[in-house]
Amino acid sequence: MAKPRARDLGLPLPGISGPHNAITDVPGVLVGYRTLNGVAANGRRIQTGVTAILPRGREAEPQPVWAGFHALNGNGEMTGTHWIEHGGYFVGPLCITNSHSVGIVHHAATRWTIDHYAAAWQREHLWAMPVVAETYDGVINDINGQHVSEADALAALDAAAGGPIAEGNVGGGNGMICYGYKGGTGSASRRIEIDGRGYTLGALVQANHGQRAWLKVCGVAVGERLEDELPQGLERERGSIIVILATDAPLLPHQLKRLAQRAGLGIAQGGTPGGNNSGDIFLAFSVANPRPLPQVSVIRQSLDYLSDECCDALYLAAVQATDEAVLNAMLAAEDAPMQKPEGICRAIDGERLRTLVTG
């Protein structure tokens, strides 16, 4: 049985969520996982995986997704961001894994793109530049064993689906730690209205950041009151967090970059200042304005987009959804054995947290 999410516990979270309170509330967005658990030949524990996001689902023809990127603290990796900064879009899947598996997952995502859009790749001289991001899971997982394979990444892509999604110890978030508790994958969404039209914004996080003493929930500083549960060796941050924001609101790349920046305000709601060892890296994309690739499109282009003056509701939604997604990742997580330092990384006690926040 799934553990209660943040809203299920009655935490006073602001905003109106979508039907699944997940990034998959954004039309067309699919999420899939490959979760690896086992024991390596060296006796170390394997607890890692891959998370895959298909921004436009499994459409038959490749189409750009308008995007913007921001790094609050760049101690990490997200591939494809040079072209997102210059071109304002990416094509194909987006994957998240551990720090030492970026290469093999990128290789697999490239293969998936070539195979899925085979007709287009045969007609044109097209290139594949998937987005692959990472956080470090070496405290729990045998990260140096590089156990994620091409087949694992392809399986995550093949498993991508809509609707409610699993959280916690799943996909790339399987071996992650957040504020000294077991972290992982989390998601949330917000419904907003602009000029009489409804839009959805969804967030998906791979939460692996923060120190226990920093933790705040719904504005309440709970971390210092929970330090009795902190295992020795987790006093400092070894983490990172990846935040992916998706929306169906029509936005230009410069607006999406500004939207991605608001994920930093979202994680700050939980207390983190963006620690030195934390790769706090964010990407926002819009599924609006579908069209053929520029290489095969008409010369003159036009886009529907919102005025900058209307974006405050989206910015607030990004802050709220990011904060809630981190909470959902922590609340869904399960205890995991640590290898270095040795011990158990405990999942946060939802009922104790609720009592501290609501009294």
N, C-alpha and C positions, 0 to 999 in steps of 0.2 A: 504494500500500500504506500502511495506517495505521501511524503511528509508535508505538513501544512506549509504553504507559501506565506510570504509576509502579510498579504491581505487576509489570508485565512486565519492568521493569528490575531487579527484585529488591530494591527499596528496602524497608527493614524497617518496613512500615506495619502498625499494629495493627488488630484487629477482623476480623470475617467479613463479606465483601461479598455482595450479592445476585448473581443469575446474570449480569446485564449490568453490575454495578457502576455503576449509574446511577439517576437519579431515577425512571426508568420502571420500575424494579423494584417501586415502590409500585403496587398494583393500580389500574388505571383511568387512571393518569397518562400523558398523551401529550405529546410535544414535537415542535415543528416549527420550521423555519428558512426565512428568505428571506435570501440572502447576495448583496450587491451589490458588483461589482467593475467598474471602468471608468475613463474619463477624462471629466471635466466640460468644458463649453464654455470655461471659463477656463484649461484645461490642468491643473488640479489633479486629483489622484487621488481616485476614489470607492472607498472600501473600508469598508463599513458593512453594516447589515442589521437584521433583526428576529428575535428568538427568541420563540416562542409556547408557552405551557404550558396544556393543558386539564386541570384537576385531576380532573374527573369524565368525561373523554373526551367523547363526543358523545351523552350521554344525551338522551332526547327531551324531558324536562321539566326546567326549571331547578330546581336544588337548592342550598341554601347549603353552603359549605365553611367549617367552623369554622377560625378563623385567629387569629394573634397577630403583632404587628409590633414591631420594635425598631430604633432608629437609634443606632449607636455614635457616629457623627459625621454630623451631618445636612446636610452640604454636597452635597446631591443631591435627587432627587425620586423618590417612589413614590406614585402616585395611589391614592385609595380608602382611605387609611390612617385618616382621621378616623372613618369608619364602622366599620372593623375594630376600632379602639380602643373605640368605644362599643357597636357591635352584636355584635362578636365573630365576624363572618363576612363573606364576599364571595360573589358569584355570577358565574359565567362565566369568561372567560379571564384569563390573566395574561401580559403581554408585557414584553420588555426590549429596549431600542434605545439609540440615542445621545441625548445631552442635548438636541439641537435638534429631535428628531423625536417627542417625547412627545405633542404635540398631535395630530398626524396618526394616530399609532398608537392613541391613545385613541379618536379618531373612528372608526377602522376596527373596533376591538374592540367599540365600542358597536353599530355596524352589524351585525357578526357575531352579537352576542347577540340583537338584535331579530329578525334574519332566522332564526337557528337555532331560537329559541324563539318563532316567530311566533304559534303558536296561543295560548300563554300571554299574550303581549303584547296580542293582540286581545281576550282574555277579561277581562283585568284592567288596571288603571292601574298598570303596573309601570315601574320605572326601572332603567336600566343604569348601573352604576358600576364599570367594569373596573379592574383593577390594572395600571398601566404604570410601569415603572421605567427608569432610564437610568444610563449612565456616559459620560464624555467621550472621544471618539475623534479630536479635532481635530489631534493630532500627525500622524496617519497619513491620516485621511480629510478630505475637503473638507466639514467639518461645517456651515459656514455656507451651503453650497449647498442644504441640506435636501433631499437626494436620495431619502429614503425616502418612498414614496407610500402612499396608502390601499390600492392594489392589492397593494403589497409586503407590508403587514401582513396583509391577507386571505389572501395566498398562504402566509405562514408558518402561519397558523391552519389553513388547508386541508391543509397538509402534515403536521400533527401526527400522530405515530404512536408506538407502543410499541416495545419491544425496544431493542437497542443504538443509541446516538445518536452523531452526529459531534461532535467537539470541536475546540478551537483557533480557527482563522480562519473561524468559521461564525456565521450569524445576527447578533444584536446584538453579539457578541464579535469580529466580523471585524476591527475596527480598533483593538483595545485593546492596552495595554502593561502588563506586570506585573513589578515589581522590575527595571525597565530592560530586560527581555526582552519579546519578543512575547507578549502574553497572549491572553485570549479566553474562550471558553465551555468549562467543564469540569463534570464530574459524577462522583458516587460514591455508594455506598450501604452500609448496614450491616444485617445481620440480628441481631436480639436476641430473647431469650426472657424473658418476665415471667409469673410464676405459671403456668408450664407451657404458655404460648401464645406462638407465634412472631409477631413483627412486623418490618416493614421501615421503615427511615428512609432517604430519599434526599436528596441535595443537588445543586443546580445553581447554578453561579456564573457571573457575568460579571466576570472578574478584570481589573482595570485600576488596580491600586494598588501601593504599596510603593516603597521606594528600594533600589537594589542592595545597599548595605552592610548593610541590615537582614536580608537573606534567610537563613532557616534551613530546613533540610530534615531531617526525622527527628531533630530536636534538635541537628544539626550546623550551626554558623555558617559557611555557605559563601559568603555574599555578598562579603565582603572579599577572598576568594581568587578571585573571578570579576570583579573590577572592571576587569581588563585588557580585558574585552570590552565595557565600557560606552561607548556612543557619546556624544560631547560633546553637552551640552544635555539629557541625561536624568538629571542629578544630583538634581533635585528631583522631587517627586511632583506629577502633574497629574491624578491618577486618580480612583478610586472602586471599590467592589466591591458588587455586588448578590448576596446569597445567598438562595436559595429552598430551604426545607426542607419535605419532604412525608413524611407517615407514614400508615400504616393503623392505628396505635394510637389507641384512643378517648381523646381529650383534650378538656378544656374550653378556652375561649378564654384564660383566665388562665394555664393550663398551656402553651399554645402560645406565648404571649408570652414566658414564661420559656424555652421551648425556643429561640425565635428569638434570645434574648440569647446563647445558647451559641455561635451562629455567630461572635460576636466573639472568643470563646476559640479557635475554630477558625482564624480568620485570624491570630490572634496566634501560633499554632504556627509560621507561616511568617515571623514576625519583625516584622510591622507593629505599630506602636503605635496605629494609627488616626490618620493624619496630618491636619493642618489642612485641606488641600485635598482630602481624600478623603471622598466620600460613602459611608460604610460602613453600608448599609441592608439589613435582613434581614426576611424574612417566613417564618413556619411555618404550615402548614395540615395538617389531618387529613381524610382521605376517609372516616373512620368516621362512623357515625350519619347516614346519608343520610335525607332527609325533604323534604317539600314546603316551599316558601317560607313564612315566617311569615304572609304576607298571606292565604294560602289554606289554612292548616293549622288544626288543632284548637286550642282554647284551652289545654288542659292538656297539657304536654309532659314527656317524660322522656328522659334520655340515659344511655347506658352510658359510663362513664369510669373511668380508672385512678386509684387513690389517688396523691396527691402523693408519698407515701413510696416509690412504685415507679418514679419517673421518672428516677432517677440513670442507669440504663442507657440511656435515651433521650438524656439530656444528653451522656453520653460518646460515643454514636453520632453526635450532631450535631457535636461537636468533631472527631472523627476523619474523618467524611465531608466536612466543609467543607474541612479541611486537604488531604485527598487530591484533592478536586475542583479546587482551585487548582493543584496539581501537574499534574494531568491536562490542565488548560487550557494550561499553559505547555509541557508536553512534546509536545502535539499541534500546537502552533502552527507556522506557517511564517514565514520572514523576510518583512519588509514594508518598502517604501521610506517614509521620513518626509518630510514637507513643511516643517515648521517645528518644530525645526531640521531641516536637510537631512541626509540620511544613510540608513543602513539599520538598522532595528530587528531584531536577530537573535533567532531562537528559541534557547532554551537547548539546549546539547549534552547529551543524555541520558546518554551514556556518560561524559563528563567529570563530570557530576553524580554518577553512580553511584560513580565512583572516589573522589570527595571524601567521599561519605557512608559508603561501605562499606570503603574502603581497597583 
